[in-house]
């Protein structure tokens, strides 16, 4: 019974950091850096308790689960938490005295930590099932290396290897369980956040439906007077400005419709359109806006870039993205817009700027409702842009480097 109690105590040391993190930290601490620091401390405390209260199998046989806090802390936290936890293990083991156990611990970490760090990036970008496989595989590798060095230092005999073999099996099973538990709680937390966002969208939809009528009335009046001003003897340039203004009022009306039907499937009136022509229209619309921000727009459009899409919705998406590119350069700069065809049957649109850029975390959050890098932004512009591109069976990819710039790549199915 004493051994079972010790096993349960070891498991408790694993559970406490996970539930502490998701219960108290995720809601209160917004910075990822601070979260990593706090979680590293929690995993470090778990390691100290695991090493202080091992499962004893007699006079020299000890079993503890320090590998699991080390493994989960490194895989979820990254390089520096992994280094911190490893140093903590070595220092604590050194404090207990230099012995064969210390050399075994040091050699195992020396051969396993680089491997764990190597797989950390793959782990961070993988889905749930692959994460579990990576964690279980690394725990098996850690225990196998430990078993090997244990045999080298103490001799390969059944009596000596019995406990390490039990340790290997137990660690692999417990790693699978706690990685599954951690991923499941993360999924529940993510679903909860999405439900909160959905509730915000519902409130916006209700408010928009209330004010939409009052917003449309002055827009229709403005549109009517612009049509009256469009006399035959006006200069061509002024007639073009009036036409653009009318089209932008129509686009604003379409945006209101998007708010009213946000989150609901819409029927697209798609046509065969030339992407290069639509891009040039978008550039013309935002030409004055770009000059105001001291931004120069350079274009390179291939002829006959035909796709099947709704021109108004495509323009809305492109305007949102180009406007973001212009606003990302507070001190001015250059925006490049290109349109080419690819060998695999897509029209490729690239919008590249010299702006402030984004981190990987910020890129991952793009398209999320109410997430914006602008002080007064709502994030709905990029979300709508993503939805529009996807509704045309297209793909959108964002590449960015902090303080260097951002590149938005849009791929749309080409038609002949």
Protein Blocks (a to p, Z undefined) as FASTA:
>chain_A
ZZmmmmmmmmmmmmmmmmmmmmmmmmmmmblklmmmmmmmmmmmmmmmmmmmccdebjkl
ccdfklmmmmmmmmmnommlmmmmmmmmmmmmmmnopcfklmmmmmmmmmmmmmmmmmmm
mmmmpcfklmmmmmmmmmmmmmmmmmmmmmmmnopafklmmmmmmmmmmmmmmmmmmmmm
mmmmmmmmmmmmmmmmmmmmmmmmmmmmmmmmmmmmmmmmmmmmmmmmmcfkbcfklmmm
mmmmmmmmmmmmmmmmmmmmgoiacddddddddfklmmmmmmmmmmmmmmmnopacdddd
dehiacdddfklmmmmmmmmmmmmmmmmmngpaddddddddfkopacdddddfbebpafk
lmmmgoiahiafbfkbghlmmmmmmmmmmmnopacdddddehkbccddddddddZZ
